[in-house]
Structures are given as C-alpha cells and as structure tokens.
C-alpha cells in the first residue's frame, strides 16, 4: 500500500512500513516471525536476521507496488 501511494521512492516507503513493523514487534504489539532460541547470542542473531528480513520484504513489496502502479493514469501530464 505504501508503495502504491508513493509517487517517488516506493522502495523507501516500503522500508518505512517494514521499520514500523519492527518497532511494533519490539513493543510487543505485533508477533515476531521467529520464536525464542537457546542462549543470548543465538537470540540476538535471530532477532537481527528476522528484522533484516522484514525490512527487505517491506522494501521489495514497496518497490513491486510502485512498479505496478507506474502507468501514470492519474498523474498530470
């Protein structure tokens, strides 16, 4: 949705949506994609990897949404 609404930089807007989800996950509002693991180091790596994956998926989704809505039908010429 953010990529479709963004006239410029849909990749950036998708990453912002991903960052918003990571923040909601940190506050306990949204569930995390991975469960707790054994040990502090393994848990830290799991959180880092899952947050990075969420940002990548958000960026890709924003880019794809921006690319699919680039027909220019509602823009002034």
C-alpha positions as CSV (number, residue, x, y, z in Angstrom):
1,X,0.0,0.0,0.0
2,X,2.8,2.4,0.8
3,X,4.5,1.8,-2.5
4,X,1.3,2.4,-4.4
5,X,0.7,5.7,-2.6
6,X,4.2,6.9,-3.0
7,X,4.8,8.9,-6.2
8,X,8.5,8.8,-5.7
9,X,10.8,6.3,-3.9
10,X,8.4,3.4,-3.3
11,X,11.3,1.3,-2.1
12,X,11.9,3.8,0.7
13,X,8.2,3.8,1.7
14,X,8.2,0.0,1.8
15,X,11.2,0.1,4.0
16,X,9.4,2.5,6.3
17,X,6.5,0.1,6.6
18,X,8.9,-2.7,7.4
19,X,10.6,-0.5,10.1
20,X,7.2,0.3,11.5
21,X,6.5,-3.4,11.8
22,X,9.9,-3.9,13.5
23,X,9.0,-1.2,16.0
24,X,5.6,-2.7,16.7
25,X,7.3,-6.1,17.2
26,X,9.7,-4.6,19.7
27,X,6.9,-3.0,21.6
28,X,5.1,-6.4,21.7
29,X,2.1,-5.2,19.6
30,X,2.9,-7.5,16.6
31,X,4.2,-11.1,16.8
32,X,7.8,-11.8,15.8
33,X,8.5,-14.2,12.9
34,X,10.8,-16.4,14.9
35,X,10.4,-17.8,18.4
36,X,13.0,-17.5,21.2
37,X,16.1,-19.6,20.9
38,X,18.6,-21.0,23.3
39,X,21.2,-18.5,24.6
40,X,21.5,-14.8,24.4
41,X,23.9,-14.7,21.4
42,X,21.7,-17.0,19.3
43,X,18.6,-15.0,20.2
44,X,20.3,-11.7,19.3
45,X,21.3,-13.1,15.9
46,X,17.8,-14.5,15.3
47,X,16.3,-11.1,16.1
48,X,18.8,-9.3,13.8
49,X,18.2,-11.7,10.9
50,X,14.4,-11.5,11.3
51,X,14.4,-7.7,11.4
52,X,16.6,-7.5,8.4
53,X,14.3,-9.9,6.5
54,X,11.3,-7.8,7.5
55,X,13.0,-4.7,6.1
56,X,14.0,-6.5,2.9
57,X,10.4,-7.8,2.4
58,X,8.9,-4.4,3.1
59,X,11.3,-2.8,0.6
60,X,10.6,-5.4,-2.1
61,X,6.9,-5.1,-1.6
62,X,7.0,-1.3,-1.8
63,X,9.1,-1.5,-5.0
64,X,6.8,-4.0,-6.6
65,X,3.7,-2.0,-5.6
66,X,5.3,1.2,-7.0
67,X,6.3,-0.6,-10.2
68,X,2.8,-2.0,-10.7
69,X,1.2,1.5,-10.3
70,X,3.5,3.4,-12.6
71,X,1.1,3.5,-15.5
72,X,0.7,7.2,-14.9
73,X,-3.1,7.2,-15.4
74,X,-3.8,9.5,-12.5
75,X,-0.9,11.9,-13.0
76,X,-0.9,15.3,-14.7
77,X,0.9,15.3,-18.0
